[in-house]
Amino acid sequence: MRWIVLIPLFVIASGGFGVWLLTNKWIDDGLEPKANGSNEYAIVLGAKVKKGNIPSLALKYRLDSALAYAREYPHVKLVVSGGQGQDEDIAEAVYMKEFLLENGIVEDRLIVEDQSTSTYENLLFSQELLPDNVTSVTIITSDYHLHRAKILAKKLVWDADSVAAKTPKSVEMKLRLRERAALLKTYIVGK
């Protein structure tokens, strides 16, 4: 009788562990290939802007990575992408543009996409702002987020390389867990 309960529990636990390992591999796969300035455009994915126009740590790290990349590759144009959430005073993209301007990136290199509310929309709406002949882009976002962003870019017929921003330690566990669920949803549903 005891085995009747233990065997299904073992199967469920093994399946859960397998999904955990698989999604962990997917997250790690997103880190490659690393961007080398070969794409004309880089899309910087937004994250929360807190009250008082204070960037979340995730957004700060993404912007720090975007700024470093823009300085290293001065020919690359940046698409800053992110709409305004209900609890935000300003669109994420507007904040990102202001940050980059204040840090020496000239306005001619910046394209603002400020309507998106999801990763898929970040990429879809950014695509609408770029020339039709663009087939490859650089994606700048948090390290855990790159694989899903690149899957979605592929659905839009883009190849993508990546610049990985670090994930804030204070929320890393929560974000990685949420991303695992989002990855499974993306593979099943497509967005």
Secondary structure, 3 states (H helix, E strand, C coil): CHHHHHHHHHHHHHHHHHHHHHHHHHHHHCCCCECCCCCCEEEEECCCEECCCEECHHHHHHHHHHHHHHHHCCCCEEEEECCCCCCCCCCHHHHHHHHHHHCCCCHHHEEEECCCCCHHHHHHHHHHHCCCCCCEEEEEEEHHHHHHHHHHHHHCCCEEEEEEECCCHHHHHHHHHHHHHHHHHHHHHCC
